[in-house]
Amino acid sequence: MSTTSISVGFIGAGMMASALMDGLVAKEVCAPSDLSCSDIWQPALDKAASKGISAFKTNEELLKSKQHTAVVLAVKPQIISQACQDVAAAASDDTLVVSIAAGVTLSTLQSLLPGKRIVRVMPNTPCLVGMAAAGFAVGELCTDDDVGVIKQMFGAVGIGIQVQEKLLDAVTGVSGSGPAYVFQFIEALSDGGVRAGLPRDVATQLAAQTVKGAAEMVLVTGKHPGLLKDGVTSPGGTTIAGVEALEKGGLRATTISAVTAATKRSMQLGGMSDADIANKHGL
């Protein structure tokens, strides 16, 4: 159990916010009574309330309900301005502001919330099952304690890794969009099993568990993926024959291209020109 009790408010109670709240309670970072949320959608509020979480119709009610350690802006980018106005008007000066709104920069947030300590986070959808890979960047006013709070929060649903803000587009390309690439690979691995004669349900279960197990080996052993791959590929065996087929199909190059394409698109959505993307980032 965490030795430091934190109180977290969520502006927006959608799937990502709900997953974070569930994780914080499950890992005993917070009790339900330490959490609160606001949303205009009543079913989201009802869901939170059924778990013992304080639920409010307006951001003002949420922000004035207690002094929060952190307030998470879990809203769409198009309404971030209004959410920030509400925070500026009603949040305590000591409250850390955490944004998971895609593409909204720290400079934009700082202009909307002058004097506030701000963190920008790029989570991903495995947060919904407690397996998030989140990158985060901190504003210039943040402290080491703030970094600790973010790691504590996102450690409850996976991992949180601090990076420079300029690298968050690359984080988007790898872990933000990455689950889609992995889903495609699992589907293709399952298709291969079906082609080789396995029933679909068996092939999909084996494929998904294989990806999960291989990923865990990378994380637990700390070994380079290439070294782990070599441990499976015996001379003249089945695995090296399959690896050869993947190389001929361009799996490695195509995956690299997918990450760079998603990274570039993230930069474009953030307002960066193609010229700057090419000149400053080589993409």
Backbone hydrogen bonds, N-H to C=O, Kabsch-Sander energy under -0.5 kcal/mol:
donor,donor_aa,acceptor,acceptor_aa,energy
2,S,28,E,-0.7
5,S,3,T,-0.6
6,I,29,V,-0.8
8,V,34,D,-1.5
9,G,70,A,-2.4
10,F,36,S,-2.2
11,I,9,G,-0.5
11,I,72,V,-2.9
12,G,10,F,-1.0
12,G,38,S,-2.5
18,S,14,G,-2.9
19,A,15,M,-2.4
20,L,16,M,-2.2
21,M,17,A,-2.6
22,D,18,S,-2.5
23,G,19,A,-2.4
24,L,20,L,-2.6
25,V,21,M,-1.8
26,A,22,D,-2.8
27,K,23,G,-2.6
28,E,25,V,-1.3
29,V,24,L,-2.0
30,C,24,L,-2.0
34,D,31,A,-2.3
35,L,32,P,-1.5
36,S,8,V,-1.6
37,C,54,S,-2.2
38,S,10,F,-2.3
39,D,56,F,-1.7
42,Q,40,I,-0.7
44,A,41,W,-0.8
45,L,41,W,-1.4
46,D,42,Q,-2.8
47,K,43,P,-2.2
48,A,44,A,-2.0
49,A,45,L,-2.8
50,S,46,D,-2.1
51,K,48,A,-1.4
52,G,49,A,-1.8
53,I,48,A,-2.0
54,S,35,L,-1.6
56,F,37,C,-2.6
62,L,58,T,-1.7
63,L,59,N,-2.9
64,K,60,E,-1.9
65,S,61,E,-0.7
65,S,62,L,-1.1
66,K,62,L,-0.6
68,H,66,K,-0.8
69,T,7,S,-2.0
70,A,7,S,-1.9
71,V,96,L,-2.8
72,V,9,G,-3.3
73,L,71,V,-0.5
73,L,98,V,-3.7
74,A,11,I,-1.9
74,A,72,V,-1.2
75,V,73,L,-0.6
79,I,76,K,-1.8
80,I,77,P,-1.2
83,A,79,I,-1.8
84,C,80,I,-2.5
85,Q,81,S,-2.0
86,D,82,Q,-2.0
87,V,83,A,-2.1
88,A,84,C,-3.0
89,A,85,Q,-1.7
90,A,86,D,-1.9
91,A,87,V,-2.6
95,T,92,S,-1.4
96,L,69,T,-2.3
97,V,117,R,-2.8
98,V,71,V,-3.0
98,V,96,L,-0.5
99,S,97,V,-0.5
99,S,119,V,-3.1
100,I,73,L,-2.0
102,A,100,I,-0.5
104,V,101,A,-1.4
105,T,103,G,-0.7
109,L,105,T,-2.4
110,Q,106,L,-3.0
111,S,107,S,-1.9
112,L,108,T,-1.5
113,L,109,L,-1.7
116,K,113,L,-2.0
118,I,116,K,-0.6
119,V,97,V,-2.5
120,R,137,A,-2.9
121,V,99,S,-3.1
122,M,135,G,-3.3
127,C,124,N,-1.9
128,L,125,T,-2.8
129,V,126,P,-1.7
130,G,127,C,-1.6
131,M,126,P,-2.8
132,A,157,V,-4.0
134,A,159,I,-2.6
135,G,122,M,-1.8
136,F,161,I,-2.2
137,A,120,R,-2.7
139,G,118,I,-3.0
142,C,139,G,-1.6
147,V,143,T,-1.7
148,G,144,D,-2.0
149,V,145,D,-2.0
150,I,146,D,-2.2
151,K,147,V,-2.4
152,Q,148,G,-2.1
153,M,149,V,-2.6
154,F,150,I,-2.8
155,G,151,K,-1.7
156,A,152,Q,-0.6
156,A,153,M,-0.9
157,V,154,F,-1.0
158,G,155,G,-0.6
159,I,132,A,-2.0
161,I,134,A,-3.0
163,V,136,F,-2.7
167,L,164,Q,-2.1
168,L,165,E,-2.1
171,V,167,L,-2.1
172,T,168,L,-2.2
173,G,169,D,-1.9
174,V,170,A,-2.0
175,S,171,V,-2.0
176,G,171,V,-2.1
177,S,172,T,-2.9
180,A,177,S,-1.5
181,Y,177,S,-0.9
182,V,178,G,-2.4
183,F,179,P,-2.6
184,Q,180,A,-2.1
185,F,181,Y,-2.1
186,I,182,V,-2.8
187,E,183,F,-2.6
188,A,184,Q,-2.5
189,L,185,F,-3.0
190,S,186,I,-2.5
191,D,187,E,-2.6
192,G,188,A,-2.4
193,G,189,L,-1.8
194,V,190,S,-2.5
195,R,191,D,-2.7
196,A,192,G,-1.6
197,G,194,V,-1.4
198,L,193,G,-2.9
203,A,199,P,-2.8
204,T,200,R,-2.7
205,Q,201,D,-2.0
206,L,202,V,-2.5
207,A,203,A,-2.4
208,A,204,T,-2.7
209,Q,205,Q,-2.3
210,T,206,L,-2.1
211,V,207,A,-2.2
212,K,208,A,-2.4
213,G,209,Q,-2.8
214,A,210,T,-2.6
215,A,211,V,-2.3
216,E,212,K,-2.0
217,M,213,G,-1.9
218,V,214,A,-1.7
219,L,215,A,-2.1
220,V,216,E,-2.9
221,T,217,M,-2.3
222,G,218,V,-1.5
227,L,224,H,-0.8
228,L,224,H,-1.9
229,K,225,P,-2.5
230,D,226,G,-2.1
231,G,227,L,-1.3
232,V,228,L,-0.5
232,V,229,K,-1.5
233,T,229,K,-1.1
234,S,232,V,-1.1
237,G,234,S,-2.1
241,A,237,G,-1.0
242,G,238,T,-1.8
243,V,239,T,-2.9
244,E,240,I,-2.2
245,A,241,A,-1.6
246,L,242,G,-2.0
247,E,243,V,-2.4
248,K,244,E,-2.5
249,G,245,A,-1.7
250,G,247,E,-1.0
251,L,246,L,-2.2
254,T,250,G,-2.8
255,T,251,L,-2.3
256,I,252,R,-2.1
257,S,253,A,-2.3
258,A,254,T,-2.1
259,V,255,T,-2.1
260,T,256,I,-2.3
261,A,257,S,-2.5
262,A,258,A,-2.3
263,T,259,V,-2.3
264,K,260,T,-2.5
265,R,261,A,-2.3
266,S,262,A,-2.2
267,M,263,T,-2.0
268,Q,264,K,-2.3
269,L,265,R,-2.6
270,G,266,S,-1.3
271,G,268,Q,-1.8
272,M,267,M,-2.4
277,I,273,S,-2.4
278,A,274,D,-2.3
279,N,275,A,-2.9
280,K,276,D,-3.0
281,H,276,D,-0.6
281,H,277,I,-1.3
282,G,278,A,-1.0
283,L,277,I,-1.5
